[in-house]
Amino acid sequence: MKTDRHLILIIVLACTLALATAGESAQSLLDFYANEAKASDPGFSRFSAERGEHLFKTNFSTGKPDTPSCTTCHTTDPRKTGQTRAGKDIEPMAASANSKRYSEQAKTEKWFGRNCNNVLGRECTATEKGDFITFMLAQ
């Protein structure tokens, strides 16, 4: 019986640690973007889920014509599986539906680099990246 209790305690602690680590990864990424945003804009105060939602849902005319918005490939519901223009599935963007999202800075930067250029025709700013992630964490 005592061994069973210890095993249960170990499992609970492991699950708690896994959840805390996932949250810290996204928070670390937001902290990184906040530092970048402050460096380029001394008036920066916080990220906004509302601005992130606007960025996600708006159709832009400055990027590639076949990808005018994030929703072109990622659907209007970030909790759903999207699809590339070539027909390949894209895992959900919302952190609640895909715990791997926003857990690695290099991977996140890679996709922002590619997708911001496709949709906006330019790199996203640190504030836009933080706003976007803040919106996705709220989904």
Backbone torsions as a table, in degrees:
resi	resn	phi	psi	omega
1	MET	NA	-43.7	-179.1
2	LYS	-63.2	-38.5	177.8
3	THR	-63.2	-39.7	178.2
4	ASP	-62.3	-41.7	179.1
5	ARG	-64.8	-40.1	178.7
6	HIS	-65.5	-41.4	178.4
7	LEU	-62.1	-44.6	178.2
8	ILE	-61.8	-43.5	179.1
9	LEU	-61.5	-43.2	178.9
10	ILE	-62.7	-42.5	179.5
11	ILE	-63.9	-44.9	179.2
12	VAL	-61.7	-44.9	179.4
13	LEU	-63.9	-39.8	178.8
14	ALA	-63.8	-42.9	178.4
15	CYS	-64.9	-41.6	178.4
16	THR	-62.5	-43.4	178.5
17	LEU	-63.6	-40.7	179.0
18	ALA	-62.4	-43.3	178.4
19	LEU	-66.5	-41.8	179.7
20	ALA	-63.9	-40.7	179.6
21	THR	-63.8	-41.6	178.5
22	ALA	-61.4	-43.3	179.6
23	GLY	-66.0	-38.3	179.9
24	GLU	-66.5	-35.0	179.9
25	SER	-62.3	-49.3	178.9
26	ALA	-64.7	-40.4	179.8
27	GLN	-66.3	-39.0	177.0
28	SER	-61.4	-40.4	177.9
29	LEU	-64.5	-44.0	177.5
30	LEU	-63.6	-39.5	177.3
31	ASP	-61.8	-42.2	177.9
32	PHE	-59.6	-49.1	-179.9
33	TYR	-66.7	-33.7	177.8
34	ALA	-64.2	-41.7	177.3
35	ASN	-63.5	-41.2	176.8
36	GLU	-65.0	-41.9	-179.2
37	ALA	-63.9	-42.5	179.1
38	LYS	-64.3	-36.3	-179.8
39	ALA	-66.3	-36.2	-178.5
40	SER	-92.3	-19.1	-179.4
41	ASP	-142.8	96.8	-178.7
42	PRO	-58.6	-19.8	179.1
43	GLY	-84.4	-2.6	179.8
44	PHE	-60.0	134.4	178.7
45	SER	-121.6	-38.7	-178.0
46	ARG	-165.4	163.2	173.6
47	PHE	-85.1	157.6	-175.8
48	SER	-130.6	122.0	175.5
49	ALA	-63.4	-33.0	179.7
50	GLU	-65.4	-43.8	176.8
51	ARG	-66.1	-37.2	177.7
52	GLY	-63.4	-40.7	177.2
53	GLU	-64.1	-42.3	178.3
54	HIS	-59.9	-45.2	178.6
55	LEU	-61.2	-42.2	-178.2
56	PHE	-66.0	-39.5	-171.1
57	LYS	-97.8	-14.7	-175.4
58	THR	-75.3	141.3	171.5
59	ASN	-88.6	125.9	179.8
60	PHE	-109.8	152.4	178.6
61	SER	-108.7	7.5	-173.9
62	THR	-97.2	-11.9	-179.7
63	GLY	-101.0	-152.1	178.5
64	LYS	-73.2	137.8	-177.5
65	PRO	-58.6	-30.6	-178.0
66	ASP	-85.5	-3.1	175.6
67	THR	-134.9	69.3	-177.0
68	PRO	-75.3	-15.4	178.7
69	SER	-150.2	164.9	176.1
70	CYS	-61.4	-34.8	-176.4
71	THR	-69.7	-14.3	176.7
72	THR	-55.2	-43.3	-179.3
73	CYS	-105.1	-30.0	-172.3
74	HIS	-97.5	2.5	-177.2
75	THR	66.8	165.2	-179.6
76	THR	-76.6	-13.0	177.4
77	ASP	-109.8	104.3	-175.8
78	PRO	-65.3	-6.1	176.6
79	ARG	-86.2	-7.6	-177.8
80	LYS	-98.4	158.1	175.4
81	THR	-72.5	133.4	177.5
82	GLY	-98.7	-169.4	-179.1
83	GLN	-151.2	133.6	177.5
84	THR	-69.3	169.0	177.6
85	ARG	-63.6	-23.7	179.2
86	ALA	-87.9	-0.8	177.0
87	GLY	93.9	6.2	178.8
88	LYS	-83.7	137.4	178.9
89	ASP	-65.6	145.0	175.4
90	ILE	-120.2	125.6	178.6
91	GLU	-57.5	152.2	-179.9
92	PRO	-54.3	148.7	179.9
93	MET	-83.9	-29.6	-177.8
94	ALA	-68.5	134.6	179.3
95	ALA	-62.1	-30.1	-179.6
96	SER	-67.8	-25.0	-179.3
97	ALA	-102.3	-10.7	-177.7
98	ASN	-150.1	95.0	-175.2
99	SER	-66.1	-14.5	179.4
100	LYS	-79.6	-18.5	-178.6
101	ARG	-64.9	141.0	173.3
102	TYR	61.7	30.5	179.8
103	SER	-105.8	-13.3	179.6
104	GLU	-132.3	121.3	-177.3
105	GLN	-61.3	-45.2	-177.6
106	ALA	-61.7	-42.7	-179.9
107	LYS	-67.5	-42.0	179.2
108	THR	-63.2	-44.0	178.3
109	GLU	-62.5	-40.5	178.9
110	LYS	-57.3	-47.8	-176.4
111	TRP	-73.4	-35.6	173.8
112	PHE	-61.5	-43.6	-179.7
113	GLY	-57.2	-47.3	-178.5
114	ARG	-70.8	-50.7	-172.6
115	ASN	-74.0	-36.0	177.5
116	CYS	-63.2	-42.2	178.4
117	ASN	-64.8	-39.2	178.8
118	ASN	-66.9	-44.5	-174.6
119	VAL	-84.5	-46.9	-174.7
120	LEU	-95.9	-19.4	-174.9
121	GLY	78.2	18.0	-179.6
122	ARG	-163.2	171.9	174.1
123	GLU	-71.3	147.3	172.2
124	CYS	-77.4	148.7	175.2
125	THR	-78.6	165.5	176.8
126	ALA	-60.9	-37.1	178.6
127	THR	-65.5	-43.1	177.7
128	GLU	-61.9	-42.2	179.0
129	LYS	-62.3	-46.0	179.4
130	GLY	-65.1	-39.8	177.0
131	ASP	-62.1	-44.6	-179.6
132	PHE	-60.1	-49.8	-179.9
133	ILE	-63.8	-39.8	179.0
134	THR	-60.3	-42.5	176.3
135	PHE	-63.1	-45.4	-177.7
136	MET	-66.9	-31.3	177.0
137	LEU	-71.9	-22.7	-179.9
138	ALA	-85.7	-8.0	-176.7
139	GLN	-84.9	NA	NA
